[in-house]
Amino acid sequence: MRIDVVTIFPSYLAPLREALLGRAIDRGLIEVAVHDLRDWTHDVHQAVDDSPYGGGPGMVMKPQVWGEALDSVIGPVIDSPARLVVPTPAGRPFTQQLAHEWTSAERLVFACGRYEGIDQRVVDHYAQRMPVDEVSIGDYVLVGGEVAVLVMVEAVVRLLPGVLGNPRSAAEDSFSDGLLEGPAYTRPEVWRDLPVPPVLRSGDHAAVDRWRRDRALERTARLRPDLLAALPPDALDEADRAV
Ligand SMILES: O=C(OCc1ccccc1)c1cn[nH]c1
């Protein structure tokens, strides 16, 4: 998978080259290129924004600059199918399911908006020739899309074959069965007078699996009743309902 990011703050994307993601790059599992939007300005001030039509606070990012940048980065769409992703509070929710969908993309191009966002015509123009997703990572407002890109790239890349040491962990993610992950424990057996739940040391794998599912159901009911409500009817068996 090739990932391109266009931003006015390329250094914000430096973490993509660290740790797990950095190793995925070194191993050729992904290619990552970060581009400075200002490279496609032609004026001495390297202006990337302007006042909003219709008035209102803040500034809007100029379509011309974005058009030149994205034409250059995306190239002729025919020979390298790419998805364009635009992080924005006004987007569809980014979910584990969407992360999985994107793992089959040959290319992901991320456009990092700042100020009040990017002129809508940029999304409208590219949506005529490729899949464009306006995506939110949560109901809050950041200063720019860069941090959202770090979140989404990490969520997608960790799902690619070979990236995670233990493929089971991606498959058994929180949300993979529609529930929140239950509590996890490791040594010591007692820590600050707090013991590890005995069932986890019983060696009875059926009991451990049952206990873990019960804890996941309880946690989901407490913190995310919406996830429970969204489960397909056959997702919960008799024992589940008793929790
Ligand atoms: O703030 C965000 O993106 C940056 C952004 C983009 C466009 C205009 C303002 C801010 C964001 C919040 N949840 N998901 C994304």
The ligand as a Gaussian input file, in Angstrom:
#p B3LYP/6-31G(d) Opt

LIG

0 1
 O      -10.761000      18.593000      13.275000
 C      -10.728000      17.624000      12.550000
 O      -10.039000      17.626000      11.335000
 C       -9.263000      18.773000      11.071000
 C      -10.074000      19.842000      10.421000
 C      -10.410000      19.730000       9.086000
 C      -11.196000      20.710000       8.495000
 C      -11.615000      21.813000       9.233000
 C      -11.258000      21.907000      10.572000
 C      -10.486000      20.921000      11.171000
 C      -11.410000      16.362000      12.904000
 C      -12.172000      16.150000      14.040000
 N      -12.631000      14.881000      13.981000
 N      -12.171000      14.311000      12.849000
 C      -11.431000      15.210000      12.164000

